[in-house]
Amino acid sequence: MRIAIVGAGIAGLSCALRLQDAEHDVTLFDKGRGAGGRMSTRRVETSAGNAALDHGAQYLTARDPAFVAAIDAWAAAGVVARWPAAGDDAWIGTPGMNAIVKHLVDQTQVHWQHQVTALRRSDAGWHVELLAPTPSRPPRRSTRHSTPWSSPFPPNRPRRSWPIMIRPWRPKPRPAGPRQAGPRC
Ligand SMILES: Cc1cc2nc3c(=O)[nH]c(=O)nc-3n(C[C@H](O)[C@H](O)[C@H](O)COP(=O)(O)OP(=O)(O)OC[C@H]3O[C@@H](n4cnc5c(N)ncnc54)[C@H](O)[C@@H]3O)c2cc1C
């Protein structure tokens, strides 16, 4: 069966892999430019050097046997490691949280910068409507829309949160001199 999946976060990708294993023909669409979703890692240059900041999930815990098996496979692939500071069953992506999602992306095919704006059904089957980039026009930001497939669901108003990314400042070693600056915060 041909199956379209909207969103290449950990959920969409895990779903795609299970469907691929069952020999379905899966196509993933994601409005983002690259792997991560809410498990993104942002690399930034700062005056104190380069930094990688996980600005979604900080770590994962695995209790469900199926998820424990998935984590074991990711550990064998070197994309997760235990993080005892957060608990006995806590895991982090290595080197960043998006390593897990990138690992899953490697096993699938994702159309990045393809925003799904509607799903429509006709006699021929389901149609995916997209906002895709063209060489002259980057994709527009998300627009509000009402689609036939979304109407049966109750309104979902997610709670907003504001992640703050902080790179600890570490003073560079200074040459010894008569007046040495102490560490700044
Ligand atoms: C600040 C923060 C901290 C968190 N901390 C933790 C933690 O410590 N531990 C933990 O387990 N979880 C944590 N979470 C939750 C965890 O990150 C999410 O539950 C998980 O990543 C969700 O995965 P997902 O695949 O369902 O969704 P997402 O990762 O959000 O993926 C959805 C994807 O769909 C794409 N998309 C959306 N709409 C469209 C569209 N119309 N067309 C095309 N593409 C679309 C998006 O670009 C995105 O890539 C945290 C989340 C946040 C925001």
The ligand as a Gaussian input file, in Angstrom:
#p B3LYP/6-31G(d) Opt

LIG

0 1
 C       11.121000      22.061000      25.401000
 C       10.763000      20.580000      25.321000
 C       11.330000      19.690000      26.216000
 C       11.020000      18.342000      26.160000
 N       11.642000      17.472000      27.023000
 C       11.413000      16.161000      26.941000
 C       12.154000      15.231000      27.732000
 O       13.005000      15.611000      28.533000
 N       11.877000      13.891000      27.588000
 C       10.937000      13.441000      26.680000
 O       10.750000      12.226000      26.576000
 N       10.235000      14.297000      25.912000
 C       10.453000      15.632000      26.001000
 N        9.763000      16.489000      25.214000
 C        8.720000      15.947000      24.316000
 C        9.318000      15.300000      23.082000
 O       10.273000      16.175000      22.501000
 C        8.181000      15.054000      22.099000
 O        7.158000      14.286000      22.736000
 C        8.597000      14.276000      20.866000
 O        9.821000      14.751000      20.327000
 C        7.464000      14.395000      19.876000
 O        7.804000      13.683000      18.712000
 P        6.782000      13.684000      17.506000
 O        7.421000      12.915000      16.383000
 O        5.437000      13.253000      17.970000
 O        6.592000      15.226000      17.119000
 P        7.674000      16.280000      16.585000
 O        9.052000      15.966000      17.042000
 O        7.100000      17.616000      16.912000
 O        7.631000      16.038000      15.015000
 C        6.564000      16.517000      14.231000
 C        7.136000      16.868000      12.883000
 O        6.039000      17.167000      12.022000
 C        6.379000      18.258000      11.212000
 N        5.118000      18.865000      10.823000
 C        4.170000      19.403000      11.617000
 N        3.136000      19.812000      10.889000
 C        3.419000      19.540000       9.585000
 C        2.737000      19.730000       8.348000
 N        1.513000      20.295000       8.279000
 N        3.345000      19.317000       7.205000
 C        4.570000      18.743000       7.235000
 N        5.273000      18.544000       8.392000
 C        4.694000      18.922000       9.535000
 C        7.273000      19.147000      12.090000
 O        8.162000      19.930000      11.298000
 C        8.044000      18.093000      12.903000
 O        9.313000      17.768000      12.345000
 C       10.075000      17.854000      25.226000
 C        9.495000      18.742000      24.301000
 C        9.838000      20.085000      24.350000
 C        9.223000      21.039000      23.338000

